[in-house]
Amino acid sequence: MSATTYETVVVAGDFITIDLLVWRRFKRRTDGLVDRILMSNPELAVAGPYLPVGTVVKIPIDAPASGAVRVEAIRLWN
């Protein structure tokens, strides 16, 4: 198991949520990352849905195990 490193982000605008921070950082949905951010930053839970300007957030950054990302294709039509 690899050690977790953190990236520090400071909220610089209004109406910023944790989910929006994740989207802006990774440009994709990352399962479980919002929960991991809340575990790493317990004070964010009392901040409400929108983070106050100036809030410092530690985002856990893990190196991928194999370097490859698996993507499942979804077919809408046959």
C-alpha positions as CSV (number, residue, x, y, z in Angstrom):
1,M,0.0,0.0,0.0
2,S,1.4,3.4,-1.0
3,A,1.4,6.4,1.3
4,T,-1.1,9.1,0.7
5,T,0.1,12.5,-0.3
6,Y,-2.0,15.6,-0.2
7,E,-2.5,18.6,-2.4
8,T,-3.6,21.8,-0.6
9,V,-6.3,24.0,-2.2
10,V,-7.5,27.3,-1.0
11,V,-11.1,28.2,-1.9
12,A,-11.0,31.4,-3.8
13,G,-14.6,31.9,-4.9
14,D,-18.2,31.8,-3.8
15,F,-20.6,28.8,-4.1
16,I,-17.7,26.2,-4.2
17,T,-18.5,22.7,-3.1
18,I,-16.2,19.8,-2.3
19,D,-17.6,18.0,-5.4
20,L,-16.8,21.0,-7.6
21,L,-13.2,21.1,-6.2
22,V,-12.8,17.4,-7.2
23,W,-14.2,18.1,-10.7
24,R,-11.9,21.1,-11.2
25,R,-8.8,19.1,-10.0
26,F,-9.4,15.8,-11.8
27,K,-11.8,16.7,-14.7
28,R,-13.8,13.6,-13.9
29,R,-15.8,12.0,-11.2
30,T,-13.7,10.1,-8.7
31,D,-15.6,7.6,-6.6
32,G,-15.2,8.0,-2.8
33,L,-12.9,11.0,-3.0
34,V,-15.4,13.4,-1.5
35,D,-15.7,11.0,1.5
36,R,-11.9,10.8,1.8
37,I,-11.6,14.6,1.7
38,L,-14.2,14.9,4.5
39,M,-12.2,12.3,6.5
40,S,-9.0,14.2,6.0
41,N,-10.6,17.6,6.7
42,P,-13.2,17.0,9.5
43,E,-13.8,20.7,9.9
44,L,-15.4,20.9,6.4
45,A,-18.5,19.0,7.6
46,V,-19.6,21.9,9.7
47,A,-19.0,24.5,6.9
48,G,-22.2,23.6,5.1
49,P,-22.6,22.7,1.4
50,Y,-20.7,25.8,0.2
51,L,-17.1,26.3,1.4
52,P,-16.3,29.8,2.7
53,V,-13.7,31.8,0.7
54,G,-10.3,31.2,2.2
55,T,-11.0,27.7,3.4
56,V,-7.9,25.4,3.1
57,V,-8.7,21.9,1.8
58,K,-6.3,18.9,1.7
59,I,-7.1,16.7,-1.3
60,P,-5.6,13.2,-1.0
61,I,-3.6,12.3,-4.1
62,D,-2.7,8.7,-4.6
63,A,-0.5,7.3,-7.3
64,P,-2.3,4.8,-9.5
65,A,-1.3,1.2,-8.9
66,S,-0.7,0.2,-12.5
67,G,-0.7,3.6,-14.3
68,A,-3.7,2.4,-16.4
69,V,-7.2,3.6,-16.0
70,R,-10.0,1.1,-16.7
71,V,-13.0,2.6,-18.5
72,E,-16.2,0.6,-19.2
73,A,-18.0,1.3,-22.4
74,I,-21.8,1.6,-22.2
75,R,-23.9,0.9,-25.3
76,L,-27.2,2.8,-25.5
77,W,-28.3,1.2,-28.7
78,N,-27.6,-2.2,-30.3
